Amino acid sequence: MKKTGGKHLLRSIRKGGVSFLAVAVIAAVCIANYHGFQSAADAILRRADQYFADNNLETLEVACANGITAEDLTAIASWDGVTTVEGGYTDSVLLRRGEAGILVQARSLTNTINRPTVVEGVLPDAADEAAIEGYLAEQEGIKVGDSITLEQDGCLAGDTFTVTAIINIPVYNCVSLFDVRGAGQVGLGANEYYVCLPEAAFNSGYYSDCYTAAYVDSDVLDGVFYFSDAYETGEADYLAHLEPLAQERAQLRYDQLKSEVDGELSDAQREIDDALTEIAEKQQELDDAKAELAESEARLNDAKAELEQGEADYASARSRYAEQESTLTQARTQLNSQLVAMGLSTDLGQALEILSAYGEAGAPLVAAIREYQAGQAQLSAAASQLSAAQRQLDSVRAEIAGGEEELAGARAEIADAEQQLTDARTEVADAQAELADAREEAEELQAEDWLLSGRENVGDIRGITTITDTIRGLSVVITLLFLLVAVVISFAAITRVIREQRVLIGAQKALGFTPREILRHYTLYNLSSAVLGILLGWVLAVVIVENMALYIFAPKFCIGEVPLAFTWSTALLSAALCVAVFLAATFLTCSRLVKEPAIDLLRGDAPTRGKRFFFEQWGFYQKLNLYSRTMVKNILSDKGRMATTLVGVMGCTALLVGCFSMKLGIQNALGAHFERCASYDYRLVVNSETGDPADFAQVLDDEGTTYALIQDQLKNFRTEGGRWETAHLVSVPDTQALNGLMTLTDISTGEALQVPGDGVLVSRRAAEMLNLSVGSTIELMDAKGRSHEAVVSGIMEHYLPYHMLVTSDAYYEQIMGESADHSVFLLQGDVSALAPKVEGMDGFLSLRDNSQYERSGGELDMVIAVCTSLSAVMSVLVLLNQISMYISRKARELAVMRVNGYTMGQTKAYVYKDNVVLILLGLLVGCLFGVAMAYVDVRVIEAGAEHYVRSPNLIACALACVIMAVFAVAVNLVALRKINRLSLTNVSAN
């Protein structure tokens, strides 16, 4: 009996070969899509997990605005499970490429943690050497051996570096996501690439001899698959365990800083006080010196007055001496005359002796001689006095000259002392100002928390799960469509097979077969089809679908070659689902039939008589000829064929509509944004720290360029207790400042929004991902890692591949405690004449158009090609099978039509016209279903902040309908050839 059952099973399979194969292939396609995409996602995750292990990706990262000290590293090393801890530096610097500047992250290389994969060259060792990421080398054309310039504010020891290697590091693995290389403080605030440098290349003094981060390797989660729930739970528990220890170190670091700052402030105040005391002493000395100088000047003035009086007395004495000398000369002349007249010698001594002898006669002359001699004695005495006076005057003059020299020296010393005091007062004033600033900074010093980040919040690790979640979502959406088609077609095919074998089942029951044996036969029949579909599906999953998915998605990562993977969990799940569907179809179609009496089954499937349709009374229907009315009733009478054809065409059409809608939705995103949300053509980004935006604005005004000056900087934000995300925070004074170059549109009403003065506008994708609505609260992180709360006041439309927040300058300053940095110009129009003028200006960073946000959707071309092929296969299997079975069932009727004079064309039209109706209905329903499916597809492939056009796309529907119409026409042409082979001489043989 078992042997007979086996033969009967093989005979049934051969007889229903097309249906058997069609159902198996439909099931295989369904399994291949689900299992293939799921295995591709698993392959990427497994490769990433292995890549992390091979390159020793950090288990967690510790960062603090107050820095990480060597003592902190020692303390971290003592934590539970920690095997290695290394300190490192990260900062944002400018990579100069011509006149433009590209914001990049400068990272220090570590010894054992986050080991880089060297693509080319050797790792840098000297302080003037660097390694760059592969994506930077590819995009900017930098090669090993080239020299690069990194502009910075002192964080590095130098500016010029030689590229020695092109690398990839496990912290950054995605090359297709925006704003995942960290944030900076100038321009757009988003690092585009990373550069790795030896630790010696960083200026440790700039960081107060602290590290900016600590990288920790722990064995707590060793051996646990990273992308598993177990790892997520274990990581959360581990971080929760370490959190108190981290905050204890944070408090200790704050206490240390507070003590150091207070000590430095006290020392600085003490130095200022000492300087002020010294200044006071010097001032007293200067005052004493000035008083002494005044006394010296007074004495000198007295001496000068005395000299002047002495000179006057000396002149008067000289005058009297001259008069006396003149008088004596005249007296001598007279004496000489008298003496000569008397015959005496002019020698007064001799004359006096002789005249003494003359007695009274010589007495007058003797008296005159004696008077002259007395005058001569007086004159000699006066001459002596004049000589003494002259010497005294000369001495006074010398003393005055010396006094003046001393006074000049004293004045110079006083002037020097005054200048020194002035300089000292200036230095003290500067020191007091610095001390005041230091006191303000000291007041701002806070006990900054230690930020413990698991792998998910490090680099762009989260991007891997974001993209693989997209792959999984895509697999589910496409598989659900195929599953619907497979269920309907399998039910219809199994039902048709059993209906065709109704008489055979009756004969089997008449021969003694039990219902259970008959049910087992058809169960084995359907299970055989299911097993064939499962095995074929697994092969297609690995050979076609997984390869296609990896071809599309693997290049988005830099984790090395991704090997194929066969995920048994999804394979067995898809197999179980397939078997369940087939068993359910068998049970539902056979269970009641096998219980009917053999005599009823042997009568065959008797047609229902007298059944009337509701539309037969309609005038439109009654005007149709018998030929057309018969075709209408044929369609409605064979509900299985109608449902199978409709669902088959619908499924193929919906699949193509979904694929084309995804591609066009991606392609049209940029156009939709600049049609609905913005009208600027270029962005001019400047560094407000090295250049003045007002100078750029003046150039734009001179050129007549329409522009808006805004802040557009990358910031971290989250909901309370949620994961940190990145967004571009736009800040302007008010709506008018946007100058019409940005349109803020409410996603619900489509009405224009105003820049809020008491909240922030949030882009659509951010609101969807974080479940935000008007009135929700978000946290914004500043440069020091502190959180600031902001209120959501509206949800706006936004299609660019990053989250965006918009607020007013006043609200930004209110919540962030700092002024907005307006350094981004939105420009409209041609800038060819403007570019040369701004590129050479101080502070110029970049002038770019919007092409960097353009997405072609080219990665979906292979998906579309495969889906088109699958649609062709499905259309062939479904339509050809249904038309062939329909022609076989209607063979005698068609032969009678030919015998009764119907032409070949009319006979074929009898078959294909109702096919055309069913296909048109299938196309229509397929477009409607495809539009709904396309919306889900687009939502699924929107990875992270990506937002595509979700609205129905008529072009996608038209392309899908054209392709399906071509397939349908081809299938009908092939199937209708069977009518040509009908026997007209022996109608019953057909």
Order of alpha helices (4+ residues) and beta strands (2+ residues): alpha-alpha-beta-alpha-beta-beta-beta-beta-beta-alpha-beta-beta-beta-beta-alpha-alpha-alpha-beta-alpha-alpha-alpha-alpha-alpha-alpha-alpha-alpha-alpha-alpha-beta-alpha-beta-beta-beta-alpha-beta-beta-beta-alpha-beta-alpha-beta-alpha-alpha-alpha-alpha-alpha
